[in-house]
Amino acid sequence: LRGHKPEEVVAGTPLMDLVRLVLQRLDLAPDEVEARMAAVAASIVAGTSDGFRYVTSDAKLLEMHRRCLPSGTLVETVRELEPSHAVTDLNVQFAKMAANARQRMMHALDGMAEGFALFDCDDHLTVFNRKYIETRSFIAEMIKAGASYETLLREEIRRGAIDLTGSTAEAHIQARLDWHRNPTEPIEVLMADGRWLRISETRTSDGGCVQTRADITQMKEREADLLRLTRDLHSRNAMFDVLLDNMSQGLCLFDADQRVVFANYRYAEIYGLKMEHIAPGTSLNEILEARLATGVYGNADRQKFVKDG
């Protein structure tokens, strides 16, 4: 019944050796074998008994019973159950496995930083995590298995959850439904409470839809701060340029490589140059050549200019 060969079960064979053989024939991973052996060893306590069922590698359902006498002697019995019992027990085992798998999946989903939801081919909600409820807090009590995608969207609009500035309720709904039927790039939605959400959708092979919702409020705030800073800097630079261009003195700023960083109009005017002659990036030598090209220098002056320059 235990699947042993006659030569394996002989007087003096340690119980744990037989347990190891049984577990190895179930094609378990080595660490799983060791873990189960440790559990068996821990369950053998004088004066106690233990019973359980398990399915063998050849699909037989066995019922085991161990009783450890006060003296330490261990009595172990095993019997094979009828097929009807086997089917019932297997169904129970599979149901437990499915429940455990679903529980592990939900733990994983609830650990996500984004809201997650799965809609079936009829657009009804089937799976969602806690974060998804948080991102749709205006209609939190409606987030239940079986809820319709469109119903949730319309109720969200009806309760004023979404900022519709520049659009009507029906126009927004139709745009969202069109995108939902053929999702492309993620969309960004401003909620009435000031939160920004980035919503992504992907169609599944069976016609369903996976939706994720990420809170990007902080990112949008940083973008707004950066835009304000850029505009302020641009305004200050424009004011600075006006001041420099209206100086009575000519000014030209060069970098360490003797290339123009900034030159005002008065500088060009004094030397009879055009503004393109002193554009940022122009070298000092190029400016000198441009000044010579104006023809205001005689030969002697030209030689002195080159020497001094």
C-alpha positions in Angstrom: 0.0 0.0 0.0 2.8 2.4 0.8 4.5 1.6 -2.5 7.6 0.0 -1.0 9.6 -2.9 -2.5 9.8 -6.0 -0.2 13.5 -5.5 0.3 13.0 -2.0 1.6 10.8 -3.1 4.5 12.9 -5.3 6.7 13.4 -5.6 10.4 15.6 -2.8 11.7 14.8 -0.3 8.9 14.4 3.2 10.5 10.9 4.7 10.0 12.3 8.0 8.6 14.1 6.1 5.9 10.8 4.7 4.7 9.2 8.2 5.0 12.0 9.6 2.8 11.4 6.9 0.1 7.7 7.7 0.0 8.2 11.4 -0.3 10.9 11.0 -3.0 8.5 9.0 -5.1 6.1 11.9 -5.0 8.6 13.8 -7.1 8.9 16.5 -4.4 11.7 19.0 -4.4 14.6 18.1 -2.0 13.8 21.0 0.3 10.2 20.0 0.4 11.1 16.4 1.3 13.3 17.6 4.2 10.5 20.0 5.4 7.9 17.2 5.4 10.3 14.8 7.1 10.9 17.3 9.9 7.1 17.7 10.3 6.7 13.9 10.6 9.4 13.7 13.2 7.9 16.5 15.2 4.5 14.8 15.2 5.7 11.6 16.8 5.2 12.2 20.5 4.7 9.5 23.1 1.1 9.1 24.1 -0.4 10.8 21.0 -2.0 9.7 17.8 -2.3 11.3 14.3 -4.4 10.5 11.2 -4.4 11.9 7.7 -5.1 11.1 4.0 -2.9 11.5 1.0 -2.8 10.6 -2.7 0.0 8.5 -4.0 1.9 9.0 -7.3 -0.3 6.3 -8.9 -3.5 8.1 -7.8 -4.5 5.8 -4.9 -6.1 7.5 -1.9 -4.6 6.2 1.4 -5.6 6.8 4.9 -2.8 6.6 7.5 -3.0 6.4 11.3 -0.1 6.6 13.7 -0.3 6.0 17.4 2.7 6.5 19.6 2.4 4.4 22.8 3.6 5.9 26.1 6.6 3.5 25.9 7.7 5.1 22.6 6.6 2.2 20.4 4.9 3.5 17.3 2.0 1.6 15.6 1.2 2.6 12.1 -1.7 1.4 10.0 -2.7 2.2 6.4 -5.7 1.4 4.2 -6.8 2.2 0.7 -10.1 4.1 0.5 -12.8 3.3 -2.1 -12.9 5.3 -5.3 -15.9 7.3 -4.2 -14.0 8.4 -1.1 -11.0 9.1 -3.3 -13.0 11.4 -5.6 -14.6 13.2 -2.7 -11.3 13.7 -1.0 -9.6 14.8 -4.2 -12.3 17.4 -4.8 -11.8 18.7 -1.2 -8.0 18.8 -1.8 -8.4 20.7 -5.1 -10.9 23.1 -3.5 -8.4 23.8 -0.7 -5.6 24.2 -3.2 -7.7 26.7 -5.3 -8.7 28.6 -2.2 -5.0 28.8 -1.0 -3.9 29.9 -4.4 -6.5 32.6 -4.6 -5.6 33.8 -1.1 -1.9 34.0 -2.1 -2.8 35.9 -5.2 -4.9 38.4 -3.2 -2.1 38.9 -0.7 0.2 39.7 -3.7 -2.3 42.1 -5.3 -2.9 43.9 -2.0 0.8 44.4 -1.7 0.9 46.4 -5.0 1.4 50.1 -5.0 -1.1 50.5 -7.8 -4.8 49.8 -7.9 -5.5 46.6 -9.9 -8.8 45.3 -11.3 -9.8 42.5 -13.8 -13.0 42.8 -15.8 -14.4 39.7 -17.6 -15.4 39.6 -21.3 -18.9 41.0 -20.3 -17.2 44.0 -18.6 -18.0 42.9 -15.1 -15.5 43.2 -12.2 -14.1 39.9 -11.1 -10.9 40.6 -9.1 -9.6 43.8 -7.5 -7.2 44.9 -4.7 -7.5 47.3 -1.8 -5.6 50.0 -3.6 -8.1 50.0 -6.4 -10.9 50.8 -3.9 -8.8 53.7 -2.5 -8.3 55.2 -6.0 -12.1 55.1 -6.5 -13.0 56.2 -3.0 -16.1 58.2 -4.2 -17.8 55.0 -5.1 -16.0 52.6 -2.7 -19.2 50.8 -1.6 -19.9 49.9 -5.3 -16.6 48.1 -5.9 -17.8 44.5 -5.7 -17.5 41.5 -7.9 -20.0 41.6 -10.7 -20.1 45.4 -10.9 -20.3 46.8 -14.5 -17.5 48.8 -15.9 -19.8 51.4 -17.4 -22.0 51.6 -14.3 -19.0 52.4 -12.1 -17.8 55.0 -14.5 -21.2 56.7 -14.8 -21.8 56.7 -11.1 -18.3 58.2 -10.6 -19.2 61.1 -12.9 -22.7 61.5 -11.4 -21.2 62.0 -7.9 -18.8 64.6 -9.2 -15.6 62.5 -8.6 -13.8 63.6 -11.8 -12.9 67.2 -12.8 -14.7 67.7 -16.1 -13.3 71.2 -16.8 -13.5 71.7 -20.5 -15.8 68.8 -21.1 -19.4 67.5 -20.4 -20.3 64.4 -18.4 -21.5 62.5 -21.4 -18.6 63.5 -23.6 -16.1 62.3 -21.0 -18.0 59.0 -20.5 -18.1 58.3 -24.3 -14.4 59.2 -24.6 -13.5 56.8 -21.7 -15.7 54.0 -23.1 -14.1 54.4 -26.6 -10.6 54.2 -25.1 -11.7 51.3 -22.9 -12.8 49.3 -26.0 -9.5 50.0 -27.7 -6.9 51.1 -25.1 -3.7 52.7 -26.3 -1.4 54.9 -24.2 -2.3 55.4 -20.5 -4.5 58.4 -19.7 -4.2 60.9 -16.8 -7.4 61.9 -15.0 -7.8 64.8 -12.5 -10.1 63.9 -9.6 -12.4 66.4 -7.9 -10.4 66.1 -4.7 -7.2 67.2 -6.5 -5.6 63.8 -7.0 -4.1 62.9 -10.4 -4.5 59.2 -11.5 -2.7 57.5 -14.4 -5.0 54.8 -15.7 -3.7 52.0 -17.9 -5.8 49.2 -19.5 -4.8 46.1 -21.4 -7.3 43.7 -23.2 -6.9 40.0 -22.3 -7.0 37.1 -24.7 -10.5 36.1 -23.6 -11.9 39.6 -24.2 -11.6 40.8 -20.7 -9.6 43.8 -19.4 -6.9 44.5 -16.9 -6.9 48.0 -15.4 -4.2 49.6 -13.2 -4.6 53.0 -11.5 -1.6 54.8 -10.1 -1.7 58.0 -8.0 0.7 60.5 -9.7 -0.3 63.5 -7.7 3.2 64.2 -6.3 4.7 63.8 -9.8 2.2 66.3 -11.2 2.9 68.8 -8.4 6.7 68.5 -9.1 6.0 69.2 -12.8 3.9 72.2 -11.9 6.7 73.5 -9.6 9.3 73.0 -12.3 7.1 74.8 -14.9 6.6 77.8 -12.5 10.4 77.9 -11.8 11.2 77.8 -15.6 8.7 80.6 -16.3 10.1 82.7 -13.5 13.7 82.1 -14.7 12.8 82.9 -18.2 11.1 86.2 -17.0 14.1 87.1 -15.0 16.5 86.4 -17.9 14.4 88.5 -20.2 14.5 91.4 -17.8 18.3 91.0 -17.4 18.7 91.0 -21.2 16.7 94.2 -21.5 18.9 95.9 -18.9 22.1 94.8 -20.5 20.9 95.9 -24.0 20.1 99.3 -22.7 23.5 100.0 -21.0 25.5 102.9 -22.3 28.6 100.8 -22.2 29.4 98.0 -24.5 29.6 94.6 -22.8 30.9 91.2 -24.0 31.3 88.2 -21.7 33.7 85.4 -22.8 34.1 81.9 -21.3 37.4 80.2 -20.4 37.8 79.2 -24.1 37.4 82.9 -25.2 34.0 82.3 -26.8 31.1 84.7 -26.4 28.6 83.9 -23.7 26.7 87.3 -24.0 27.3 90.6 -25.8 24.9 93.6 -25.8 23.9 95.8 -28.7 26.1 98.7 -27.6 29.2 96.5 -27.9 28.4 95.7 -31.5 27.5 99.4 -32.2 30.9 100.6 -30.8 32.9 98.3 -32.9 30.7 98.6 -36.0 29.8 94.9 -35.9 26.5 93.1 -36.7 24.9 91.1 -33.9 25.6 87.9 -35.8 29.3 88.7 -35.4 29.0 88.5 -31.6 26.5 85.6 -31.3 27.0 83.2 -28.4 29.8 80.7 -29.2 31.7 83.1 -31.4 35.5 83.0 -30.7 37.5 86.1 -29.8 39.6 85.6 -32.9 36.5 85.6 -35.1 35.4 88.9 -33.6 38.9 90.4 -34.2 38.7 89.2 -37.8 35.3 90.8 -38.2 36.6 94.1 -36.8 39.5 94.0 -39.3 37.1 93.3 -42.1 35.3 96.6 -41.4 38.2 98.4 -43.2 38.6 101.1 -40.5 42.2 100.1 -39.9 45.2 101.1 -42.1 48.2 98.8 -42.7 50.1 100.1 -39.7 47.1 100.1 -37.5 46.2 96.6 -38.7 49.6 95.2 -37.8 49.4 96.8 -34.3 45.9 95.6 -33.9 46.9 92.0 -34.7 49.9 92.3 -32.3 47.9 93.7 -29.4 44.9 91.5 -30.0 
